[in-house]
């Protein structure tokens, strides 16, 4: 999906959420401390600041959509590689070799 298509989808979501709540662009803008034109730009899929998007989502009580962003709290791939490099298999010393199994 292109960036433009994603912005359009976000704009449609904002617009439908606003209309479901029977709010005007002016009301959302006032509550979000933004200009009405910024809300209009957002709904049309134009580029606006991330802080503006967050304000509008908060006013529309729609911040829950951001829960789709998953955060992996585990080690990064680079940290995993470094851990693997540090760990080495313990080998028995040359004079203390384990007995061979008789199969």
C-alpha positions, 0 to 999 in steps of 0.5 A: 500500500502506498503512503498516499493510500494509507493517508487516505485510509486514515482520513476516511477513518477520522471522517467516519469517526467524526460523523458517527459522533455527529461532530463538525470539523469545527468542533473537533478542531476546537476540542483538539486546539487545531484549525478547522483547515488542519482537520479538513486536511487530515480527512482528505488524506493530506500530510499533517503533523503526527501531533495533530493526528494524535490530538484528533484521535484523542478528541474522537476517543479513537486512540485505541487504533494505535494499539495495533503497533506492536512493540517487542521488548526482547533483545534486538537482533544485534543483541542476540547475535552478540549473545550467541558469539559470547556463548561457546560450547563447553568442551572436555579437556583433552585428558578428561574425555568422556567414555565412548558408548559401545553400541 
